[in-house]
Amino acid sequence: MTDNKKEKYPSTFTVDNFSSTTKLADNEYKIPVGSVETINEKEYNPYEHRNVEHPNSFSGALVHLLKSSLGTGILAIPSAVAAAGIIVGVVGTVLTGILCTHTIHLLVFASQEICKKAKVPMLGFAETAHAVFKYGPKKVQPFANFAKIFVDVALLLTYYAGNAVYVVFICGNIQELVNYYQPSVKDWAVQYYMLMLLVPLIICCQVRQLKHLVPFSLIANTTMIIAFVITLYYMFSGIGDVNMDDRNLFNDVTLIPRFFSTVLFAMEGIGTMLPIENSMIKQQFIGCPGVLNIAMSFVVTLYTVIGLFGYLRFGDSAEANVIANLPAEEIPAQVAKSCIAVAVFFTFMLQFYVPCDITWRKISGKVPEKHHNVAQIILRTVLVIFITAIAAAVPKLDVIISLVGSVFFSILGLFIPVVIDTILNLGENGDFGVLKWRLWKNILVIILAWFALFSGSYYAIDDLIEE
């Protein structure tokens, strides 16, 4: 094995890391781990076999993780706290952050452990699920392919649904600006703006190379920072005049599912965690302190502060996009709304790239090579129309955020990682701890995931029907 040439693997945000393209070692099932042939063999260390072209250092991985976790979802946290009340909102945000961090830890740990058994340097999300089932007890081995397909589908749907949220974000901000300067079109439904946005989205989403999207990322990051700074200025400038008697410490318990789903949507970024970890050549991602713990501590703290002070400043009128609370007649507020629309527009292409490429890889083999160019154009056009149709069907921002959080992130971010961890520990070397506390903990997380799925979906759909 040591004489074999190391295989090169791409760095952080390449499609190979997101999609199901990583293959297990050729001898993965020929020599069982722990057999006579391998009993004296040194334990396989995935990091010693990673030959990453542009590896991430501790600081580099930290920046990538922060970038993937800090997005437009932070603008919805004040409305989530408004739904739950100060006590439930603050404590719930912290606990949800801890829960998300824990499930990410379970996924990364499982991936590292299964890499040792499969003797491969790295595995993606779907490949990890496949390998965990394949190396698990005989009763679950037949479900390995299903597990891989299930994760792939969940990943794809989560990205597509997340992009639908982006469409609602963009059009909502554009609509507010247009309504201020052109009051005569106030009666226009937001779907008209989505229809107008469809053409530039289709054109920009025809970009197929990740390196050509780098300028988009630069524009998105710059304008996002400007929008955040202006929003924070408005958020803290008038907070001294707030009457605390008008703020609720607790709120209607029926609004807790909306709170949980919104925070889950805002904070969960599990789809990018393994690609970031796979780009590292030192075991520094999980552990204490570790990249994950440091980054998520900062993320949870920031989200809690923004949620608390956003609610204190705007109260029960806090919008799902807190920028909508800024005074429409003031130039800085208009700049913030314009910047967030531009930032999310260019972020759309970056988020669209990954699921589109995965989809293309799965169908490209069925299309004659001479028709690949036309097929790609058609596929990208159809997918953008599909995403926009989702946004048009659920144009209310808080409702679609709650739906995406409850349906997709509860499954992808909570349910799947604990199932993977449970199957991993069902093996002969597994350990659920004293009185099997890890198993009971996993069952509790599964119950929370299903609670978020059903209750969040129910109340989100109920809100949609009432509209």
C-alpha positions as CSV (number, residue, x, y, z in Angstrom):
1,M,0.0,0.0,0.0
2,T,2.9,2.4,0.8
3,D,4.3,1.9,-2.7
4,N,1.1,3.1,-4.3
5,K,1.1,6.6,-5.6
6,K,-1.1,8.9,-3.6
7,E,-4.3,10.0,-5.3
8,K,-4.9,13.7,-5.6
9,Y,-8.0,15.1,-4.1
10,P,-9.4,18.5,-4.7
11,S,-9.5,21.3,-2.1
12,T,-12.4,22.7,-0.1
13,F,-15.4,23.7,-2.2
14,T,-15.1,21.4,-5.2
15,V,-18.0,19.3,-6.5
16,D,-16.2,16.1,-5.9
17,N,-16.4,16.8,-2.2
18,F,-20.1,17.5,-2.3
19,S,-21.3,14.8,-4.7
20,S,-21.1,11.0,-4.5
21,T,-17.9,10.5,-6.5
22,T,-15.4,9.4,-3.9
23,K,-14.8,5.6,-4.2
24,L,-13.9,3.3,-1.5
25,A,-10.6,1.5,-1.7
26,D,-10.5,-1.3,-4.2
27,N,-9.8,-3.8,-1.5
28,E,-12.4,-2.4,0.9
29,Y,-14.4,-5.6,1.3
30,K,-11.8,-8.2,0.5
31,I,-9.9,-8.1,3.8
32,P,-12.1,-7.6,6.8
33,V,-10.8,-5.2,9.4
34,G,-9.4,-7.2,12.4
35,S,-8.7,-10.3,10.4
36,V,-5.4,-12.3,10.7
37,E,-4.1,-10.5,7.6
38,T,-4.5,-7.1,9.2
39,I,-4.1,-7.8,12.9
40,N,-0.5,-6.5,12.9
41,E,-1.0,-3.8,10.4
42,K,-0.7,-0.2,11.6
43,E,-4.0,1.6,11.9
44,Y,-4.8,3.5,8.8
45,N,-4.6,7.3,9.3
46,P,-6.6,9.2,6.7
47,Y,-4.6,12.4,7.2
48,E,-1.3,10.7,6.3
49,H,-2.8,9.7,2.9
50,R,-4.4,13.0,1.9
51,N,-2.6,14.8,-0.9
52,V,-4.6,17.9,-1.2
53,E,-3.5,20.4,-3.8
54,H,-4.4,23.5,-1.7
55,P,-4.8,22.2,1.9
56,N,-6.5,24.4,4.5
57,S,-4.7,25.4,7.6
58,F,-6.4,25.7,11.0
59,S,-7.1,29.4,10.3
60,G,-8.1,28.8,6.7
61,A,-10.6,26.1,7.7
62,L,-12.0,28.4,10.4
63,V,-12.6,31.2,7.9
64,H,-14.4,28.8,5.5
65,L,-16.5,27.4,8.3
66,L,-17.5,30.9,9.5
67,K,-18.3,31.9,5.9
68,S,-20.5,28.9,5.4
69,S,-22.4,29.4,8.7
70,L,-22.9,33.1,8.6
71,G,-25.4,33.9,5.9
72,T,-28.7,35.6,5.3
73,G,-30.3,33.4,7.9
74,I,-28.9,35.7,10.6
75,L,-31.4,38.3,9.4
76,A,-34.3,36.1,10.5
77,I,-33.1,35.5,14.1
78,P,-34.8,38.6,15.6
79,S,-38.2,37.4,14.3
80,A,-37.5,34.0,15.7
81,V,-36.8,35.5,19.1
82,A,-39.9,37.6,18.8
83,A,-41.9,34.4,18.2
84,A,-40.5,32.7,21.3
85,G,-39.9,35.5,23.7
86,I,-36.6,36.7,25.3
87,I,-36.0,33.8,27.7
88,V,-37.0,31.0,25.3
89,G,-35.4,32.8,22.4
90,V,-32.0,33.3,23.9
91,V,-31.8,29.9,25.7
92,G,-33.2,28.2,22.7
93,T,-30.8,29.7,20.3
94,V,-27.8,28.6,22.4
95,L,-29.2,25.1,22.8
96,T,-30.0,24.8,19.1
97,G,-26.4,25.9,18.4
98,I,-25.0,23.3,20.7
99,L,-27.3,20.6,19.1
100,C,-26.1,21.6,15.6
101,T,-22.5,21.5,16.7
102,H,-23.0,18.1,18.3
103,T,-24.6,16.5,15.2
104,I,-21.8,17.9,13.0
105,H,-19.3,16.4,15.4
106,L,-21.1,13.0,15.1
107,L,-21.0,13.2,11.3
108,V,-17.3,14.2,11.0
109,F,-16.2,11.6,13.6
110,A,-18.2,8.9,11.8
111,S,-16.5,9.9,8.5
112,Q,-13.1,9.7,10.1
113,E,-13.7,6.3,11.6
114,I,-15.1,4.8,8.5
115,C,-12.2,6.2,6.5
116,K,-9.9,4.1,8.7
117,K,-11.9,1.0,8.0
118,A,-12.3,1.6,4.3
119,K,-8.7,2.8,4.0
120,V,-9.5,6.0,2.0
121,P,-8.2,9.5,2.8
122,M,-11.7,11.2,2.8
123,L,-15.4,10.6,2.2
124,G,-18.2,12.9,1.4
125,F,-21.6,13.0,3.2
126,A,-23.4,10.4,1.1
127,E,-20.3,8.2,0.9
128,T,-20.0,8.3,4.7
129,A,-23.6,7.1,5.1
130,H,-23.1,4.4,2.5
131,A,-19.9,3.1,4.1
132,V,-21.3,3.2,7.7
133,F,-24.2,1.0,6.6
134,K,-21.9,-1.2,4.5
135,Y,-19.5,-1.9,7.4
136,G,-22.3,-2.1,10.0
137,P,-24.2,-5.1,11.2
138,K,-25.4,-7.6,8.6
139,K,-29.0,-6.5,9.1
140,V,-28.4,-3.0,7.9
141,Q,-25.9,-3.7,5.2
142,P,-28.6,-4.1,2.5
143,F,-29.7,-0.5,3.1
144,A,-26.2,1.0,2.2
145,N,-27.2,2.1,-1.3
146,F,-30.5,3.5,0.0
147,A,-28.7,5.5,2.7
148,K,-26.4,7.0,0.0
149,I,-29.3,7.9,-2.3
150,F,-31.3,9.3,0.7
151,V,-28.5,11.6,1.7
152,D,-27.9,12.7,-1.9
153,V,-31.5,13.5,-2.4
154,A,-31.7,15.3,1.0
155,L,-28.6,17.3,0.1
156,L,-30.0,18.3,-3.3
157,L,-33.5,19.3,-2.1
158,T,-32.0,21.3,0.8
159,Y,-29.8,23.3,-1.6
160,Y,-32.7,23.9,-4.0
161,A,-35.1,24.9,-1.2
162,G,-32.4,27.2,0.2
163,N,-32.1,28.9,-3.1
164,A,-35.9,29.4,-3.2
165,V,-35.4,31.3,0.1
166,Y,-32.8,33.5,-1.7
167,V,-35.3,34.3,-4.4
168,V,-37.8,35.5,-1.8
169,F,-35.1,37.5,-0.1
170,I,-34.1,39.3,-3.3
171,C,-37.5,40.1,-4.6
172,G,-38.8,41.2,-1.2
173,N,-36.0,43.9,-0.9
174,I,-36.4,45.0,-4.5
175,Q,-40.2,45.3,-4.0
176,E,-39.8,47.6,-1.0
177,L,-37.4,49.9,-2.9
178,V,-39.6,50.0,-6.0
179,N,-42.7,50.7,-3.8
180,Y,-41.0,53.6,-2.1
181,Y,-40.0,55.3,-5.4
182,Q,-43.0,54.2,-7.5
183,P,-46.1,54.0,-5.2
184,S,-48.2,53.4,-8.2
185,V,-47.0,49.8,-8.4
186,K,-47.6,48.9,-4.7
187,D,-50.4,46.5,-5.8
188,W,-47.9,44.4,-7.7
189,A,-47.5,40.9,-6.2
190,V,-44.0,39.7,-5.3
191,Q,-44.4,37.0,-8.0
192,Y,-44.1,39.7,-10.7
193,Y,-40.6,40.5,-9.4
194,M,-39.8,36.9,-9.4
195,L,-40.8,36.6,-13.0
196,M,-38.5,39.6,-13.9
197,L,-35.7,38.1,-11.8
198,L,-36.0,34.8,-13.7
199,V,-34.2,35.9,-16.8
200,P,-31.0,37.3,-15.2
201,L,-30.9,34.2,-12.9
202,I,-31.1,31.8,-15.9
203,I,-28.4,33.7,-17.7
204,C,-26.0,33.9,-14.7
205,C,-26.6,30.3,-13.7
206,Q,-25.2,29.2,-17.1
207,V,-21.7,29.7,-15.7
208,R,-20.3,26.2,-15.3
209,Q,-16.8,26.7,-13.9
210,L,-16.3,27.4,-10.2
211,K,-13.3,29.6,-10.9
212,H,-15.5,31.9,-13.0
213,L,-17.8,32.4,-10.0
214,V,-15.0,33.9,-7.8
215,P,-15.9,37.5,-8.8
216,F,-19.5,36.8,-7.9
217,S,-18.3,35.7,-4.4
218,L,-16.3,38.8,-4.0
219,I,-19.3,41.0,-4.9
220,A,-21.5,39.0,-2.6
221,N,-19.2,39.2,0.4
222,T,-18.6,42.9,0.0
223,T,-22.2,43.9,-0.3
224,M,-23.2,41.6,2.5
225,I,-20.8,43.2,4.9
226,I,-22.1,46.7,3.9
227,A,-25.7,45.6,4.5
228,F,-24.8,44.0,7.9
229,V,-22.9,47.1,9.1
230,I,-25.8,49.4,8.2
231,T,-28.4,47.1,9.8
232,L,-26.3,46.8,13.1
233,Y,-26.1,50.6,13.1
234,Y,-29.9,51.0,13.0
235,M,-30.3,48.1,15.4
236,F,-28.2,49.5,18.2
237,S,-28.8,53.3,17.6
238,G,-32.4,53.3,19.0
239,I,-32.2,50.5,21.5
240,G,-31.9,52.9,24.5
241,D,-35.4,54.2,23.9
242,V,-37.0,50.8,24.1
243,N,-39.6,50.2,26.8
244,M,-38.9,46.8,28.2
245,D,-42.5,46.4,29.3
246,D,-43.4,46.0,25.6
247,R,-41.1,43.0,25.2
248,N,-42.2,39.5,26.1
249,L,-40.0,37.2,28.2
250,F,-42.2,34.3,27.0
251,N,-44.6,33.9,24.1
252,D,-47.2,31.6,22.8
253,V,-46.0,28.0,23.1
254,T,-47.5,27.3,19.6
255,L,-44.9,29.6,18.1
256,I,-41.9,27.5,19.4
257,P,-41.9,25.2,16.4
258,R,-41.5,28.3,14.1
259,F,-38.7,29.6,16.4
260,F,-36.9,26.2,16.3
261,S,-37.3,25.8,12.5
262,T,-36.0,29.4,11.8
263,V,-32.9,29.1,14.0
264,L,-32.2,25.6,12.5
265,F,-32.4,27.1,9.0
266,A,-30.2,30.0,10.0
267,M,-27.5,28.1,11.9
268,E,-27.3,24.7,10.2
269,G,-24.5,24.3,7.6
270,I,-23.8,20.6,7.7
271,G,-23.6,20.3,3.9
272,T,-20.3,22.1,3.8
273,M,-18.7,20.6,6.9
274,L,-17.1,17.5,5.4
275,P,-15.7,19.3,2.4
276,I,-14.0,21.7,4.8
277,E,-12.7,18.9,7.0
278,N,-11.6,17.0,3.9
279,S,-9.4,19.9,2.9
280,M,-7.3,19.6,6.0
281,I,-4.2,17.5,6.3
282,K,-4.0,17.7,10.1
283,Q,-6.6,16.4,12.6
284,Q,-7.7,19.8,13.9
285,F,-11.4,20.0,12.9
286,I,-13.0,18.3,15.9
287,G,-11.8,18.1,19.4
288,C,-10.9,20.8,21.9
289,P,-10.4,23.5,20.9
290,G,-10.8,22.4,17.3
291,V,-12.0,24.4,14.3
292,L,-15.6,23.3,14.7
293,N,-15.9,24.3,18.4
294,I,-14.3,27.7,17.9
295,A,-16.3,28.6,14.9
296,M,-19.6,27.5,16.3
297,S,-19.0,29.2,19.6
298,F,-18.6,32.5,17.7
299,V,-21.6,31.7,15.4
300,V,-23.9,30.9,18.3
301,T,-22.8,33.9,20.3
302,L,-23.3,36.3,17.3
303,Y,-26.7,34.8,16.5
304,T,-27.8,35.1,20.1
305,V,-26.7,38.7,20.3
306,I,-28.3,39.7,17.0
307,G,-31.5,37.9,17.9
308,L,-31.8,39.4,21.3
309,F,-30.9,43.0,20.4
310,G,-32.9,42.8,17.1
311,Y,-36.0,41.8,19.1
312,L,-35.3,44.5,21.8
313,R,-35.0,47.1,19.1
314,F,-37.9,46.2,16.8
315,G,-40.2,44.1,19.1
316,D,-43.0,42.0,17.8
317,S,-42.8,43.8,14.5
318,A,-39.4,42.2,13.7
319,E,-39.5,40.9,10.1
320,A,-38.2,37.6,8.8
321,N,-35.7,39.8,7.0
322,V,-34.8,42.4,9.7
323,I,-33.6,44.8,7.0
324,A,-37.3,45.3,6.1
325,N,-37.6,47.0,9.5
326,L,-35.2,49.8,8.5
327,P,-36.8,53.1,7.6
328,A,-37.7,53.1,3.9
329,E,-37.2,56.8,3.5
330,E,-33.6,57.0,4.7
331,I,-30.7,56.6,2.2
332,P,-28.6,54.2,4.4
333,A,-31.5,51.9,4.8
334,Q,-32.1,51.9,1.0
335,V,-28.4,51.2,0.5
336,A,-28.6,48.2,2.9
337,K,-31.7,46.8,1.1
338,S,-30.0,47.2,-2.3
339,C,-26.8,45.6,-1.0
340,I,-28.5,42.6,0.5
341,A,-30.4,42.1,-2.8
342,V,-27.2,42.2,-4.8
343,A,-25.4,39.9,-2.2
344,V,-28.0,37.3,-2.2
345,F,-28.4,37.4,-6.0
346,F,-24.7,36.6,-6.5
347,T,-24.7,34.1,-3.7
348,F,-27.5,32.3,-5.5
349,M,-25.1,31.2,-8.3
350,L,-22.6,29.9,-5.8
351,Q,-25.3,27.9,-4.0
352,F,-26.8,26.7,-7.2
353,Y,-23.5,25.4,-8.6
354,V,-23.2,22.4,-6.2
355,P,-26.7,20.7,-6.5
356,C,-26.8,21.5,-10.3
357,D,-23.4,19.8,-10.8
358,I,-24.5,16.8,-8.7
359,T,-27.7,16.5,-10.8
360,W,-25.7,16.8,-14.0
361,R,-23.3,14.1,-13.0
362,K,-26.2,11.7,-12.3
363,I,-27.8,12.2,-15.7
364,S,-24.9,13.1,-18.0
365,G,-24.1,9.4,-18.7
366,K,-27.6,9.0,-20.3
367,V,-27.1,11.9,-22.7
368,P,-25.0,11.5,-25.8
369,E,-21.7,13.5,-25.5
370,K,-22.4,15.6,-28.5
371,H,-25.6,16.9,-26.9
372,H,-24.0,17.7,-23.5
373,N,-23.8,21.4,-24.1
374,V,-27.4,21.8,-25.0
375,A,-28.5,19.4,-22.3
376,Q,-26.6,21.5,-19.7
377,I,-28.3,24.7,-20.8
378,I,-31.7,23.1,-20.7
379,L,-31.0,21.5,-17.3
380,R,-29.8,24.7,-15.7
381,T,-32.8,26.6,-17.1
382,V,-35.3,24.1,-15.9
383,L,-33.7,24.0,-12.4
384,V,-33.8,27.8,-12.1
385,I,-37.5,27.8,-13.1
386,F,-38.2,25.0,-10.6
387,I,-36.5,27.0,-7.8
388,T,-38.4,30.2,-8.7
389,A,-41.7,28.2,-8.9
390,I,-41.1,27.1,-5.3
391,A,-40.5,30.7,-4.2
392,A,-43.6,31.8,-6.1
393,A,-45.7,29.2,-4.4
394,V,-44.5,30.2,-0.9
395,P,-43.6,33.9,-1.3
396,K,-43.9,34.7,2.5
397,L,-40.4,34.7,3.8
398,D,-41.0,33.6,7.4
399,V,-43.2,30.7,6.1
400,I,-40.7,29.4,3.6
401,I,-37.8,29.7,6.1
402,S,-39.8,27.7,8.6
403,L,-40.7,25.1,6.0
404,V,-37.1,24.7,4.8
405,G,-35.8,24.6,8.3
406,S,-38.4,22.1,9.5
407,V,-38.5,19.8,6.5
408,F,-34.9,19.8,5.1
409,F,-32.5,20.8,7.8
410,S,-34.2,18.7,10.5
411,I,-33.6,15.7,8.3
412,L,-30.2,16.6,6.9
413,G,-28.7,18.3,10.0
414,L,-30.3,16.3,12.8
415,F,-31.8,13.0,11.8
416,I,-29.2,11.7,9.4
417,P,-26.1,12.3,11.5
418,V,-27.5,10.6,14.6
419,V,-28.7,7.6,12.5
420,I,-25.2,7.4,11.1
421,D,-23.7,7.5,14.6
422,T,-26.1,4.9,15.9
423,I,-25.3,2.5,13.1
424,L,-21.6,3.1,13.6
425,N,-21.9,2.1,17.3
426,L,-24.0,-0.9,16.5
427,G,-20.9,-2.6,15.2
428,E,-18.7,-4.9,17.2
429,N,-16.3,-2.1,18.1
430,G,-19.2,0.3,18.9
431,D,-19.8,1.8,22.4
432,F,-22.9,3.5,23.6
433,G,-21.4,4.2,27.0
434,V,-22.7,3.5,30.5
435,L,-26.4,2.4,30.4
436,K,-26.3,3.1,26.7
437,W,-26.6,6.8,27.3
438,R,-25.4,7.7,23.8
439,L,-28.2,5.6,22.3
440,W,-30.8,7.3,24.4
441,K,-29.3,10.7,23.5
442,N,-29.6,9.8,19.8
443,I,-33.2,8.7,20.2
444,L,-33.9,12.1,21.9
445,V,-32.3,14.0,18.9
446,I,-34.3,11.9,16.5
447,I,-37.5,12.8,18.4
448,L,-36.5,16.5,18.2
449,A,-35.9,16.1,14.5
450,W,-39.3,14.7,13.9
451,F,-40.9,17.3,16.2
452,A,-39.3,20.0,14.0
453,L,-40.3,18.2,10.9
454,F,-44.0,17.8,11.7
455,S,-44.8,20.7,14.0
456,G,-42.8,23.2,12.0
457,S,-44.3,22.1,8.8
458,Y,-47.8,22.1,10.3
459,Y,-47.6,25.7,11.6
460,A,-45.9,26.9,8.5
461,I,-48.5,25.5,6.2
462,D,-51.2,26.8,8.5
463,D,-49.8,30.3,8.3
464,L,-49.7,29.9,4.5
465,I,-53.3,28.9,4.4
466,E,-54.4,31.8,6.6
467,E,-52.7,34.2,4.2
